[in-house]
Amino acid sequence: MAADDTDVRASRRRRDKTQDALRPRKMLSLSEVTKLTGLSKATIFRLERDGRFPRGTFISPRRKIWFEDQIVPWMYAIEGQRFPRVHRGGKPRRATPADVEA
């Protein structure tokens, strides 16, 4: 009897894997990605260009999408990471008393 239960469970696992493989992937537009991540469009494109965000896919000449199953793991992967702030131009930073004393 135990062998029959094992065979039934194994066949269910195979069937579940097959169904997962056939399940369509959810495609997200840029506006959906911005809502999901909280990032601006410019930040998404900059991170994508720098290789720090999943690459989108063009599904037509003017339509770009991202797959949800790539975005969500990225969100979990960056949790707790600290990124240095980068000054990208504009006015120079004012010197503070700590800078002057050093």
DSSP file (Angstrom, degrees, kcal/mol; ACC not computed):
  #  RESIDUE AA STRUCTURE BP1 BP2  ACC     N-H-->O    O-->H-N    N-H-->O    O-->H-N    TCO  KAPPA ALPHA  PHI   PSI    X-CA   Y-CA   Z-CA
    1    1 A M     >        0   0    0      0, 0.0     4,-1.8     0, 0.0     5,-0.1   0.000 360.0 360.0 360.0 -38.7    0.0    0.0    0.0
    2    2 A A  H  >  +     0   0    0      1,-0.2     4,-2.0     2,-0.2     5,-0.1   0.858 360.0  54.6 -65.5 -35.1    2.8    2.4    0.8
    3    3 A A  H  > S+     0   0    0      1,-0.2     4,-2.2     2,-0.2    -1,-0.2   0.880 105.8  52.6 -66.0 -37.0    4.4    1.9   -2.6
    4    4 A D  H  > S+     0   0    0      2,-0.2     4,-2.3     1,-0.2    -1,-0.2   0.904 108.2  50.8 -64.5 -40.9    1.1    2.8   -4.3
    5    5 A D  H  X S+     0   0    0     -4,-1.8     4,-2.4     1,-0.2    -1,-0.2   0.894 109.6  50.8 -62.1 -40.1    1.0    6.1   -2.2
    6    6 A T  H  X S+     0   0    0     -4,-2.0     4,-2.4     2,-0.2    -2,-0.2   0.908 110.3  49.1 -64.1 -42.9    4.5    6.9   -3.3
    7    7 A D  H  X S+     0   0    0     -4,-2.2     4,-2.3     2,-0.2    -2,-0.2   0.899 111.2  49.9 -63.8 -40.7    3.7    6.3   -7.0
    8    8 A V  H  X S+     0   0    0     -4,-2.3     4,-2.0     2,-0.2    -2,-0.2   0.924 112.0  47.3 -64.8 -44.4    0.6    8.5   -6.7
    9    9 A R  H  X S+     0   0    0     -4,-2.4     4,-2.3     1,-0.2    -2,-0.2   0.902 111.7  51.1 -64.0 -40.5    2.5   11.4   -5.1
   10   10 A A  H  X S+     0   0    0     -4,-2.4     4,-2.2     1,-0.2    -1,-0.2   0.908 109.9  48.9 -64.4 -41.5    5.3   11.1   -7.7
   11   11 A S  H  X S+     0   0    0     -4,-2.3     4,-2.2     1,-0.2    -1,-0.2   0.869 109.9  52.4 -68.3 -34.4    2.8   11.3  -10.6
   12   12 A R  H  X S+     0   0    0     -4,-2.0     4,-2.7     2,-0.2    -2,-0.2   0.910 108.7  50.4 -65.0 -41.4    1.1   14.3   -9.0
   13   13 A R  H  X S+     0   0    0     -4,-2.3     4,-2.3     2,-0.2    -2,-0.2   0.917 111.0  48.6 -62.9 -42.6    4.5   16.1   -8.7
   14   14 A R  H  X S+     0   0    0     -4,-2.2     4,-2.1     1,-0.2    -1,-0.2   0.916 112.6  48.4 -62.7 -42.2    5.2   15.4  -12.4
   15   15 A R  H  X S+     0   0    0     -4,-2.2     4,-2.4     1,-0.2    -2,-0.2   0.903 110.8  50.9 -65.0 -41.5    1.8   16.6  -13.4
   16   16 A D  H  X S+     0   0    0     -4,-2.7     4,-2.3     1,-0.2    -1,-0.2   0.906 109.8  49.7 -63.4 -41.5    2.2   19.8  -11.3
   17   17 A K  H  X S+     0   0    0     -4,-2.3     4,-2.0     2,-0.2    -1,-0.2   0.898 111.1  49.8 -63.8 -39.9    5.6   20.5  -12.9
   18   18 A T  H  X S+     0   0    0     -4,-2.1     4,-1.4     1,-0.2    -2,-0.2   0.917 111.0  48.8 -64.3 -43.2    4.1   20.1  -16.3
   19   19 A Q  H  X S+     0   0    0     -4,-2.4     4,-1.0     1,-0.2    -2,-0.2   0.883 110.1  51.8 -65.0 -37.9    1.3   22.4  -15.5
   20   20 A D  H  < S+     0   0    0     -4,-2.3     3,-0.4     1,-0.2    -1,-0.2   0.895 107.9  52.2 -63.4 -39.6    3.7   25.0  -14.2
   21   21 A A  H  < S+     0   0    0     -4,-2.0    -1,-0.2     1,-0.2    -2,-0.2   0.821 112.9  44.7 -66.4 -30.3    5.7   24.8  -17.4
   22   22 A L  H  < S+     0   0    0     -4,-1.4    -1,-0.2    -5,-0.1    -2,-0.2   0.581  87.9 106.4 -90.3 -11.0    2.6   25.4  -19.4
   23   23 A R  S  < S-     0   0    0     -4,-1.0     2,-0.0    -3,-0.4    -3,-0.0  -0.511  78.3-113.7 -70.5 132.1    1.3   28.3  -17.2
   24   24 A P        -     0   0    0      0, 0.0     2,-0.3     0, 0.0    -1,-0.1  -0.364  26.6-118.4 -68.0 146.2    1.7   31.7  -19.0
   25   25 A R        -     0   0    0      1,-0.1     2,-0.5    -2,-0.0    42,-0.0  -0.622  29.0-112.7 -82.4 141.9    4.2   34.1  -17.4
   26   26 A K        -     0   0    0     -2,-0.3    42,-2.5     1,-0.0     2,-0.4  -0.633  29.2-150.9 -79.1 126.1    2.7   37.4  -16.3
   27   27 A M  E     -A   67   0A   0     -2,-0.5     2,-0.4    40,-0.2    40,-0.2  -0.805   8.3-156.8 -98.7 137.5    3.9   40.4  -18.4
   28   28 A L  E     -A   66   0A   0     38,-3.4    38,-2.2    -2,-0.4     2,-0.1  -0.923   7.3-139.2-116.8 137.3    4.2   43.8  -16.8
   29   29 A S     >  -     0   0    0     -2,-0.4     4,-2.3    36,-0.2     5,-0.2  -0.333  37.0 -98.5 -80.1 172.4    4.1   47.2  -18.5
   30   30 A L  H  > S+     0   0    0     34,-0.4     4,-2.5     1,-0.2     5,-0.2   0.907 125.5  51.5 -60.1 -42.2    6.5   50.0  -17.4
   31   31 A S  H  > S+     0   0    0      1,-0.2     4,-1.9     2,-0.2    -1,-0.2   0.878 109.9  49.6 -65.3 -35.4    3.7   51.6  -15.4
   32   32 A E  H  > S+     0   0    0      2,-0.2     4,-2.4     1,-0.2    -1,-0.2   0.880 110.4  50.7 -68.7 -37.2    3.0   48.3  -13.6
   33   33 A V  H  X S+     0   0    0     -4,-2.3     4,-2.6     2,-0.2     6,-0.4   0.900 109.3  50.6 -66.2 -40.6    6.7   47.9  -12.9
   34   34 A T  H  X S+     0   0    0     -4,-2.5     4,-2.2     1,-0.2     5,-0.2   0.901 113.0  46.1 -64.6 -39.2    6.9   51.4  -11.4
   35   35 A K  H  < S+     0   0    0     -4,-1.9    -2,-0.2    -5,-0.2    -1,-0.2   0.905 115.1  47.2 -67.4 -41.1    3.9   50.6   -9.2
   36   36 A L  H  < S+     0   0    0     -4,-2.4    -2,-0.2     1,-0.2    -1,-0.2   0.900 124.9  28.8 -67.9 -42.0    5.3   47.3   -8.1
   37   37 A T  H  < S-     0   0    0     -4,-2.6    -2,-0.2    -5,-0.2    -3,-0.2   0.735  94.2-130.2 -93.9 -24.8    8.8   48.5   -7.3
   38   38 A G     <  +     0   0    0     -4,-2.2     2,-0.2    -5,-0.3    -3,-0.1   0.575  64.9 130.6  81.6   9.1    8.2   52.1   -6.3
   39   39 A L        -     0   0    0     -6,-0.4    -1,-0.3    -5,-0.2    -2,-0.1  -0.622  59.0-115.6 -94.1 154.1   11.0   53.2   -8.7
   40   40 A S     >  -     0   0    0     -2,-0.2     4,-2.3    -3,-0.1     5,-0.2  -0.395  28.7-108.9 -79.7 165.7   10.7   56.0  -11.3
   41   41 A K  H  > S+     0   0    0      1,-0.2     4,-2.6     2,-0.2     5,-0.2   0.924 120.1  51.9 -59.1 -45.0   10.9   55.3  -15.0
   42   42 A A  H  > S+     0   0    0      1,-0.2     4,-2.4     2,-0.2    -1,-0.2   0.900 109.7  48.8 -61.2 -41.3   14.3   56.9  -15.2
   43   43 A T  H  > S+     0   0    0      2,-0.2     4,-2.9     1,-0.2     5,-0.3   0.904 110.1  51.6 -66.6 -40.8   15.7   54.8  -12.3
   44   44 A I  H  X S+     0   0    0     -4,-2.3     4,-2.4     1,-0.2    -2,-0.2   0.947 113.0  44.6 -60.2 -48.1   14.4   51.6  -13.9
   45   45 A F  H  X S+     0   0    0     -4,-2.6     4,-2.4     2,-0.2    -2,-0.2   0.882 114.2  49.5 -65.7 -37.5   16.0   52.4  -17.2
   46   46 A R  H  X S+     0   0    0     -4,-2.4     4,-2.2    -5,-0.2    -2,-0.2   0.935 113.3  45.5 -66.7 -45.9   19.3   53.5  -15.5
   47   47 A L  H  <>S+     0   0    0     -4,-2.9     5,-3.1     2,-0.2     6,-0.7   0.891 113.6  50.7 -63.8 -38.4   19.5   50.4  -13.4
   48   48 A E  H ><5S+     0   0    0     -4,-2.4     3,-1.1    -5,-0.3    -2,-0.2   0.920 110.1  49.4 -63.9 -44.0   18.6   48.3  -16.4
   49   49 A R  H 3<5S+     0   0    0     -4,-2.4    -2,-0.2     1,-0.2    -1,-0.2   0.876 111.3  49.7 -61.9 -38.2   21.4   50.0  -18.4
   50   50 A D  T 3<5S-     0   0    0     -4,-2.2    -1,-0.2    -5,-0.1    -2,-0.2   0.476 117.0-113.6 -81.0  -2.2   23.9   49.4  -15.6
   51   51 A G  T < 5S+     0   0    0     -3,-1.1    -3,-0.2    -4,-0.4    -2,-0.1   0.703  88.8 111.9  79.8  19.5   22.9   45.7  -15.4
   52   52 A R  S   <S+     0   0    0     -5,-3.1    -4,-0.2    -6,-0.2    -5,-0.1   0.254  70.9  49.5-109.4  10.9   21.4   46.0  -11.9
   53   53 A F  S    S-     0   0    0     -6,-0.7    -2,-0.1    -5,-0.2    18,-0.1  -0.989  99.2 -87.7-145.4 145.5   17.8   45.4  -12.9
   54   54 A P        -     0   0    0      0, 0.0     2,-0.2     0, 0.0    -6,-0.1  -0.257  49.5-111.3 -56.8 138.7   16.2   42.7  -15.0
   55   55 A R        -     0   0    0      1,-0.1     2,-0.1    -4,-0.1    15,-0.0  -0.485  28.1-131.1 -72.7 136.9   16.2   43.5  -18.7
   56   56 A G        -     0   0    0     -2,-0.2     2,-0.4    10,-0.1    10,-0.2  -0.333  16.2-129.4 -79.2 169.5   12.8   44.2  -20.4
   57   57 A T  E     -B   65   0B   0      8,-3.2     8,-2.7    -2,-0.1     2,-0.6  -0.984   9.3-132.7-125.7 130.3   11.7   42.5  -23.6
   58   58 A F  E     +B   64   0B   0     -2,-0.4     6,-0.3     6,-0.2     8,-0.0  -0.719  21.6 179.0 -80.4 123.9   10.4   44.3  -26.6
   59   59 A I  E    S+     0   0B   0      4,-2.6    -1,-0.2    -2,-0.6     5,-0.1   0.486  76.1   5.0-102.3  -6.2    7.3   42.5  -27.8
   60   60 A S  E >  S-B   63   0B   0      3,-1.1     3,-1.1     0, 0.0    -1,-0.2  -0.925  96.9 -84.2-158.4 172.1    6.7   45.0  -30.7
   61   61 A P  T 3  S+     0   0    0      0, 0.0     3,-0.0     0, 0.0    -3,-0.0   0.798 128.2  23.4 -56.3 -28.8    8.8   47.9  -31.9
   62   62 A R  T 3  S+     0   0    0      1,-0.1     2,-0.5    -4,-0.0    -4,-0.0   0.249 107.0  85.7-121.4  13.2    7.3   50.3  -29.4
   63   63 A R  E <   -B   60   0B   0     -3,-1.1    -4,-2.6   -34,-0.0    -3,-1.1  -0.953  49.4-178.9-124.9 117.4    6.1   48.0  -26.6
   64   64 A K  E     +B   58   0B   0     -2,-0.5   -34,-0.4    -6,-0.3     2,-0.3  -0.924   5.6 180.0-115.0 136.9    8.5   46.8  -23.8
   65   65 A I  E     -B   57   0B   0     -8,-2.7    -8,-3.2    -2,-0.4     2,-0.3  -0.888  16.8-147.6-130.7 162.4    7.5   44.4  -21.0
   66   66 A W  E     -A   28   0A   0    -38,-2.2   -38,-3.4    -2,-0.3     2,-0.5  -0.949  24.8-119.0-124.5 149.1    9.1   42.8  -18.0
   67   67 A F  E >>  -A   27   0A   0     -2,-0.3     3,-1.9   -40,-0.2     4,-1.5  -0.770  12.6-141.2 -91.3 132.3    8.2   39.4  -16.6
   68   68 A E  H 3> S+     0   0    0    -42,-2.5     4,-2.4    -2,-0.5    -1,-0.1   0.845 100.0  63.8 -59.7 -35.3    6.9   39.4  -13.1
   69   69 A D  H 34 S+     0   0    0    -43,-0.3    -1,-0.3     1,-0.2   -42,-0.1   0.555 108.1  43.0 -71.3  -4.3    8.8   36.2  -12.2
   70   70 A Q  H <> S+     0   0    0     -3,-1.9     4,-1.1     2,-0.1    -1,-0.2   0.707 113.4  49.8-101.8 -32.8   12.1   38.2  -12.8
   71   71 A I  H  X S+     0   0    0     -4,-1.5     4,-2.1     2,-0.2    -2,-0.2   0.930 106.5  53.1 -73.0 -46.5   11.1   41.4  -11.0
   72   72 A V  H  X S+     0   0    0     -4,-2.4     4,-1.9     1,-0.2     5,-0.2   0.921 109.1  47.7 -61.9 -46.7    9.9   39.8   -7.7
   73   73 A P  H  > S+     0   0    0      0, 0.0     4,-2.3     0, 0.0    -1,-0.2   0.881 109.9  54.9 -60.9 -34.6   13.1   37.8   -7.1
   74   74 A W  H  X S+     0   0    0     -4,-1.1     4,-1.8     2,-0.2    -2,-0.2   0.910 105.5  52.7 -61.3 -41.5   15.1   40.9   -7.8
   75   75 A M  H  < S+     0   0    0     -4,-2.1     4,-0.5     1,-0.2    -1,-0.2   0.901 112.2  44.2 -62.8 -40.6   13.1   42.8   -5.2
   76   76 A Y  H >< S+     0   0    0     -4,-1.9     3,-0.6     1,-0.2    -1,-0.2   0.848 109.8  57.4 -70.3 -33.2   13.9   40.1   -2.6
   77   77 A A  H 3< S+     0   0    0     -4,-2.3    -2,-0.2     1,-0.2    -1,-0.2   0.834 107.0  46.7 -68.2 -32.8   17.6   40.0   -3.7
   78   78 A I  T >< S+     0   0    0     -4,-1.8     3,-2.2    -5,-0.1    -1,-0.2   0.566  82.0 122.6 -87.4  -6.8   18.2   43.7   -3.0
   79   79 A E  T <  S+     0   0    0     -3,-0.6     3,-0.1    -4,-0.5    -3,-0.0  -0.340  83.8   8.0 -58.6 126.3   16.5   43.6    0.4
   80   80 A G  T 3  S+     0   0    0      1,-0.3    -1,-0.3    -2,-0.1     2,-0.2   0.313  96.8 128.9  86.5  -8.3   19.0   44.8    3.1
   81   81 A Q    <   -     0   0    0     -3,-2.2     2,-0.5    -4,-0.0    -1,-0.3  -0.529  48.5-145.2 -78.4 147.7   21.6   45.9    0.6
   82   82 A R        -     0   0    0     -2,-0.2    -3,-0.0    -3,-0.1    -1,-0.0  -0.949  10.2-162.5-114.0 134.1   23.0   49.4    0.9
   83   83 A F        -     0   0    0     -2,-0.5     2,-0.1     3,-0.0     3,-0.0  -0.941  24.1-114.6-115.7 135.4   24.0   51.3   -2.1
   84   84 A P        -     0   0    0      0, 0.0     2,-0.3     0, 0.0     0, 0.0  -0.385  32.5-112.9 -67.1 143.5   26.3   54.4   -1.9
   85   85 A R        -     0   0    0     -2,-0.1     2,-0.5     1,-0.0     0, 0.0  -0.591  30.0-151.6 -75.6 137.2   24.8   57.7   -2.9
   86   86 A V        -     0   0    0     -2,-0.3     2,-0.7    -3,-0.0    -1,-0.0  -0.947   8.0-139.8-115.0 127.1   26.2   59.1   -6.0
   87   87 A H        -     0   0    0     -2,-0.5     3,-0.1     1,-0.1     6,-0.0  -0.776  18.2-171.2 -85.8 117.2   26.3   62.8   -6.7
   88   88 A R        -     0   0    0     -2,-0.7     2,-0.2     1,-0.2    -1,-0.1  -0.166  47.9 -76.9-106.0  39.1   25.4   63.3  -10.3
   89   89 A G  S    S+     0   0    0      2,-0.1    -1,-0.2     1,-0.1     2,-0.2  -0.638  78.7 109.1 106.5-163.4   26.1   66.9  -10.9
   90   90 A G  S    S-     0   0    0     -2,-0.2     3,-0.1    -3,-0.1    -1,-0.1  -0.518  83.1  -4.6  84.8-157.7   24.2   70.1  -10.0
   91   91 A K  S    S-     0   0    0     -2,-0.2    -2,-0.1     1,-0.1     2,-0.1  -0.403  82.2-105.9 -69.2 144.2   25.5   72.5   -7.3
   92   92 A P        -     0   0    0      0, 0.0     2,-0.2     0, 0.0    -1,-0.1  -0.398  42.6 -98.7 -66.4 149.6   28.5   71.4   -5.4
   93   93 A R        -     0   0    0      1,-0.1     2,-0.1    -2,-0.1     3,-0.0  -0.460  39.2-113.6 -70.2 138.3   27.9   70.2   -1.9
   94   94 A R        -     0   0    0     -2,-0.2     2,-0.2     1,-0.1    -1,-0.1  -0.458  32.2-108.6 -71.7 143.8   28.5   72.8    0.8
   95   95 A A        -     0   0    0     -2,-0.1    -1,-0.1     4,-0.1     0, 0.0  -0.521  32.3-148.4 -71.3 137.0   31.4   72.2    3.2
   96   96 A T    >>  -     0   0    0     -2,-0.2     4,-1.8     1,-0.1     3,-0.6  -0.629  29.5-103.7 -99.6 164.8   30.3   71.3    6.7
   97   97 A P  H 3> S+     0   0    0      0, 0.0     4,-2.1     0, 0.0     5,-0.2   0.852 123.2  57.1 -56.5 -34.2   32.2   72.1    9.9
   98   98 A A  H 3> S+     0   0    0      1,-0.2     4,-1.2     2,-0.2    -3,-0.0   0.872 105.8  49.9 -65.1 -35.6   33.3   68.4   10.0
   99   99 A D  H <4 S+     0   0    0     -3,-0.6    -1,-0.2     1,-0.2    -4,-0.1   0.884 110.5  49.8 -68.3 -38.1   34.8   68.8    6.5
  100  100 A V  H  < S+     0   0    0     -4,-1.8    -2,-0.2     1,-0.2    -1,-0.2   0.887 110.4  49.4 -69.0 -40.2   36.7   71.9    7.4
  101  101 A E  H  <        0   0    0     -4,-2.1    -1,-0.2     1,-0.2    -2,-0.2   0.787 360.0 360.0 -70.6 -27.2   38.2   70.4   10.6
  102  102 A A     <        0   0    0     -4,-1.2    -1,-0.2    -5,-0.2    -2,-0.2   0.475 360.0 360.0 -75.1 360.0   39.4   67.3    8.9
